[in-house]
Amino acid sequence: DYPRDLLTVQVLDDSTDGTTSVIAERVTLLRRRGLNIEHVRRGSREGYKAGALAHGMALLNSEMVAVFDADFIPPRDFLRRTIPHLVADAGLGMVQARWGHLNTGENALTMGQTLALDGHFVVEQTARNRSGWLINFNGSGGVWRASAIRGAGGWQADTLTEDLDLSYRAQLDGWRFLYLNDLVVPGELPPQIAAYKQQQARWAKGGTQCLVRLIGAVWHSPRLKLSQRIMGTLHLCQYMVHPVLILLLLLTPPLLISRSLQNLSLGPLGIAGIAPPLIFIVSQQALYPDWRRRLLALPALLVLGTGISWSNARAVMSGFFSKQGEFKRTPKFRADWKHRAYALPVDKNILWEALLAAYSLWGVTIALRYAPSLALYLGIYSFSFALMALWGLRDHFDIKRSALHPVH
């Protein structure tokens, strides 16, 4: 719902499969209906998503640029609810909407992801934006001022999270961002555990690459207050929790055997542990009438958050010590993912997850002898890693059984 003479739609298509012919057919149909829509092909995936966005920008002469991933379905009035903010405030560089979810109830994995993403958008993004701290464009569901993109150096493919990278460069360049919690753009959540882990690992590696690349600029910028620098640092370090979790797991049994943890007080840890569940509780209560029922997915989120710590920790270390690497996109299914040709093969991390599950279980036996209060802590590790490995194997065999009847 926007004036046709002021609207250009680009489909940035780097596909190497049958997707391209489907897009071409649909674009032709929409052009006949009067929509100014372009099917943009580059012939290569150089620069991945950042490269595609930069290529599309070079073909445009627009003041504002909205970005959506292929699985997001914006409401009809999306532009009418975002563009006025940019028109009214010349210092505003980007407006971000809240992500909604097309398939929350598909399985336990998507229900757990809903809690995590709602906590990020409802609590974290809102708090950062209202406090004047740095926030990030989430890669989809946002509108940029084109001059903010170009002034900050444009889309760059030096990291796997081009959205976070450009967000910080633009804000360091003096642009302000606006987050709209009441404008919702729903997208698809990964319903397959291998797809979810691949997505999270890409975000973890890209976020760490941004940390390495941007932390110096954050602390040397004359534009930022001390609180902005501190909160920006915490934001960029968000994935460091995963290698810390793995380190704590590996060290706990030896420390128990050496009797180094006998006098450890768990009180402060218990108080600190209240914060994350509160974020999820507050977000669900703010969004949904049936928020109490939705909180039944909290155990799934606990398992996911602990279980992906190994694959994410590897991604974080890769982000510190390696170059960009391949942008492995998150497959989209719409429905019935087990029969889709895009379903991913078994994740190679499951062997390590099985070993960590066994190590944690050994730790439980050690804790029961030396520090029973830590047995539950180690038991959560063991259960989470075991479940992640079994989940991956189950998905793998389900795909094998469905291989005779793929749906493209």
Residue pairs with C-beta under 8 A, 6 or more apart in sequence:
1 76
1 77
1 79
1 80
2 79
2 80
4 34
4 35
4 36
7 35
7 36
7 79
8 36
8 37
8 38
8 60
8 62
9 30
9 35
9 36
9 37
9 38
10 37
10 38
10 40
10 56
10 59
10 60
11 23
11 27
11 37
11 38
11 39
11 40
12 40
12 52
12 53
12 55
12 56
13 19
13 20
13 23
13 39
13 40
13 41
14 41
14 42
14 44
14 45
14 48
14 52
15 23
16 45
18 408
20 41
23 39
24 39
27 37
27 38
27 39
30 37
31 37
38 59
40 52
40 55
40 56
40 59
42 51
42 52
42 55
45 51
45 52
45 327
46 157
47 54
47 155
47 157
48 157
48 160
48 326
48 327
49 139
49 162
49 327
49 329
50 155
50 156
50 157
50 162
51 155
51 157
53 67
53 155
53 162
54 154
54 155
54 156
54 157
57 65
57 146
57 149
57 150
57 154
57 155
60 146
62 146
63 145
63 146
63 147
64 83
64 86
64 143
64 144
64 145
64 146
65 143
65 144
65 145
65 146
65 149
66 74
66 78
66 79
66 82
66 142
66 143
66 144
67 137
67 139
67 140
67 141
67 142
67 143
67 144
68 74
68 140
68 141
68 185
69 139
69 140
69 187
70 332
71 102
71 187
71 188
71 332
71 334
72 99
72 140
72 141
72 185
72 186
72 187
73 102
73 185
73 186
73 187
74 97
74 141
74 185
75 81
75 183
75 184
75 185
78 97
78 183
78 185
79 143
81 180
81 183
82 95
82 97
82 143
82 180
82 183
83 143
85 92
85 95
85 178
85 180
86 92
86 95
86 143
86 145
89 176
89 178
91 174
91 175
91 176
92 145
92 175
92 176
92 177
92 178
93 144
93 145
93 148
93 170
93 171
93 175
93 176
93 177
94 137
94 142
94 143
94 144
94 145
94 148
94 167
94 170
94 175
94 177
94 178
95 142
95 143
95 177
95 178
95 179
95 180
96 125
96 135
96 137
96 138
96 141
96 142
96 177
96 178
96 179
96 180
97 141
97 142
97 180
97 183
97 184
97 185
98 121
98 122
98 125
98 141
98 179
98 180
98 181
98 182
98 183
98 184
98 185
99 117
99 121
99 138
99 140
99 141
99 184
99 185
99 186
99 187
100 184
100 185
100 186
100 187
101 110
101 113
101 114
101 117
101 186
101 187
101 188
101 189
102 186
102 187
102 188
102 189
103 110
103 188
103 189
103 191
103 335
104 110
104 111
104 114
104 189
105 111
106 189
106 191
107 191
108 297
108 300
109 189
109 190
109 191
109 192
109 193
109 196
109 300
109 304
109 391
110 189
110 190
110 191
111 294
111 297
111 300
112 297
112 300
112 301
112 303
112 304
113 189
113 190
113 196
113 304
114 189
114 294
114 297
115 280
115 283
115 284
115 294
115 295
115 297
115 298
115 301
116 280
116 301
116 304
116 305
117 189
118 280
118 283
118 284
118 287
119 276
119 279
119 280
119 282
119 283
121 138
121 181
121 283
122 181
122 282
122 283
122 286
122 287
123 279
123 282
123 283
124 279
125 135
125 179
125 181
126 179
126 181
127 133
128 134
128 135
128 179
128 231
128 235
129 135
129 177
129 178
129 179
131 227
131 231
132 225
132 227
132 228
133 227
133 228
133 231
133 232
133 235
134 167
134 168
134 171
134 218
134 224
134 228
134 231
134 232
134 235
135 167
135 177
135 179
136 163
136 164
136 167
136 168
136 235
137 144
137 163
137 164
137 166
137 167
137 177
138 163
139 161
139 162
139 163
140 185
140 187
141 185
141 187
145 175
148 170
148 173
148 175
149 155
149 166
149 170
151 170
151 173
151 175
152 166
152 169
152 170
152 172
152 173
152 175
153 166
153 169
154 166
155 162
155 166
156 162
156 165
156 166
157 324
158 165
158 209
158 213
158 324
159 165
159 206
159 209
159 210
159 213
159 324
160 202
160 203
160 205
160 206
160 209
160 319
160 324
160 325
160 327
161 202
161 203
161 206
161 207
161 209
161 210
162 206
164 206
164 207
164 210
165 206
165 209
165 210
165 213
165 214
167 177
168 210
168 214
168 217
168 218
168 232
168 236
169 214
169 217
170 177
171 177
172 214
172 217
172 218
172 221
172 223
172 224
174 223
188 332
188 333
188 334
190 196
190 199
190 330
190 331
191 333
191 337
192 331
192 333
192 337
192 343
192 344
192 395
193 347
193 388
193 391
193 392
193 395
194 344
194 345
194 346
194 347
194 392
194 395
194 396
195 330
195 331
195 343
195 344
196 304
196 308
197 308
197 311
197 347
197 349
198 328
198 330
198 344
198 347
199 330
200 308
200 311
200 312
200 315
201 311
201 312
201 314
201 315
202 315
202 327
202 328
202 330
203 239
204 239
204 242
204 312
204 315
204 316
204 319
205 315
205 316
205 318
205 319
205 325
206 319
207 236
207 238
207 239
207 319
208 239
208 240
208 315
208 316
208 318
208 319
208 320
209 319
209 324
210 236
211 236
211 237
211 319
212 319
212 320
214 236
215 233
215 236
218 224
218 229
218 232
218 233
218 236
219 229
219 233
221 229
224 232
239 312
239 315
239 316
239 319
240 316
241 309
242 308
242 309
242 310
242 312
242 313
242 316
243 313
243 316
243 317
245 306
245 309
245 313
246 309
246 310
246 313
246 356
249 356
249 359
249 360
249 363
249 378
249 381
250 359
252 261
252 363
252 367
252 374
252 377
252 378
253 359
253 362
253 363
253 366
253 367
253 378
255 261
256 363
256 366
256 367
256 370
256 371
256 374
257 366
257 370
259 370
261 370
261 371
261 374
262 370
262 371
264 371
264 374
266 373
266 374
277 298
280 295
280 298
280 301
281 291
281 295
284 291
284 294
284 295
285 291
288 294
302 380
302 384
303 383
303 384
303 387
303 388
304 384
306 380
306 381
306 384
306 385
307 353
307 384
307 385
307 387
307 388
308 388
310 349
310 352
310 353
310 356
310 385
311 347
311 349
314 349
318 325
331 337
331 340
331 342
331 343
331 344
332 342
333 340
333 342
333 343
336 407
337 343
338 395
338 398
338 399
338 402
339 402
339 405
339 406
339 407
340 406
340 407
340 408
341 406
341 407
341 408
343 395
343 399
345 396
345 399
346 392
346 393
346 395
346 396
347 392
349 392
350 388
350 389
350 392
350 393
351 389
353 385
353 386
353 388
353 389
353 392
354 385
354 386
354 389
356 381
356 385
357 381
357 382
357 383
357 384
357 385
357 386
357 389
358 382
360 378
360 379
360 381
360 382
360 385
361 378
361 379
361 382
363 378
363 381
363 382
364 375
364 378
364 379
364 382
367 373
367 374
367 375
367 377
367 378
368 375
